[in-house]
Amino acid sequence: MTRFFVLTLNGLTQGAIYASMALALVLIWRATKIINFAQGAMAMFTTYLVLFAIEHGAPYWLGFIVALATGLLIGAVVERVIVRPVESAPPLNVVILTLGLLLFLEALAPMAFGGQIKSFPPAFSIVGLRFGASQIAFSPFDLFTLGSVVAVMILLLVLFQKTNLGLRMRASAFNPEVSRLLGVRVGRMLTLGWALASLVGALAGVLIAPSVLLYPTFMDDVLVFGFTAAVLGGLDSAVGAVIGGLVMGFALSYVGGYFGSDLDTVGALVILIAVLMVRPRGIFAVQRFREV
Amino acid sequence: MLEVIDLTVAYGPVVALHGVSLTVADGSITTVLGANGAGKTTLVRTISGLTRPRGGSVRLDGRDITNLAPEDIARLGVAHVPQGQGVLAELTVDENLRLGGLWRRDPRGQREALGEAYELFPPLAQRRHLAAFSLSGGERQMLSVGRALVARAGVLLLDEPSLGLARLVLVQIMARIKTLVKDRGLTVLLIEQNAKSALSVADEGIVLHLGKVVARGRAHQLLSEEGLRHAYLGF
């Protein structure tokens, strides 16, 4: 029972991180119908930048802000410089480009920051909290991870549902041509969408780095699990991405805990196949059109 | 005043419009008639900036808008209601309407304009918070026109509003538009395949055939020209 409890808590924290990666992928998918395979690598790069800042004497919090800010910036730059010029090309071209960007960043990182495995400092202690005499497998840093993921999600929800800017961004994602006819600067909205997605990805990077150590491909697994989570959620749904992320977190934690951590990836694959057999368009696929 | 001067548009080797010119005076309705493939939709898409012309120009109140981006043309008060009505089906009725005037950054004027749109089209008020995909065809058309109203557009480009609408619904919507033309000096370019009903609301008419203007004149004159009706308008 205790073991189950420990694994559940662990799954919750991991799930929150997969959820933010999934959310990053969904944000871009909704805006441009592209899977950004470089999402993980972009987050890897921002995480290295944070470590660089911290190693050069910056306090953790400054580093944290650096991660989010450079996340925003890298997302915007990638959209403007790499995605925009091939906007009207077939979507596959852009997907290949994001794969190229992934390889590029993973080759650039060791040159810029060194290829050896580095440890990454957490914001808070990673020793489990104590309640009286017993210690539980939930550390202040886990709490911080959950808290910051939830905070970012609430902020995004408010942005998209309650603000005029969010309304413009949603409109641009649903129908760029009609949005332009309504005076919406769709190009700017796309840049902003990529920037926000990359910020959420950067958050995932900083949050997972303390538990997996930092090396140029450290985000690859997170990208795979985040992608699985996004597909589980229907690719189109932000809520679906979050729930998909949590499902992945719990499932991988149980698989790893009860059957050995070698089976993590296989577990992800089995879940993906099982869910897609039952709901081919994901759990939260939205029905868009009225049947007449 | 909307002026189209010697406009030529081509899709690769296929020329869709050959030197088309027309003028729509403020506070009037001009209808562009013609069969499928005559170039009607190309004409409105070029005016609103979605399609780039090979030659010629588009002027709004004397200003050349030929090479402006669609969003900039929209911000000059040109509202293009595309074929199939162009509502954002995933957004609510209210969100669709608000979107029309967001670029004005004038929350107060926006609220007033929203009120007017709901007053003009009461069915929309009842469905305010529903997603637009739950609307009927007529309600969608109302929503598109209402959106132009919220945008305080001076020029309305309507691309085949009759498509898929019951005749009675269309008549009601056109009557509302007519009121806007009279009361506010709205300038309307109405693209139609259904010549008879379009000519009955329009002031001026133009007939396109394979990308060329083959006839133009006062709407009631076109209605009574026997030869033209048989040759191009089919009634």
Interface residues (C-beta under 8 A of the other chain):
Chain A: N164 L167 R168 R170 A171 F174 N175 E177 V178 S179 R180 L181 L182 G183 V184 R185 V186 V286 R288 F289 R290
Chain B: S48 G49 L50 A69 P70 E71 A74 R75 A79 H80 P82 G86 V87 L88 A89 E90 L91 E95 R98 L99 G100 L102 W103 F133 S134 R147 A151
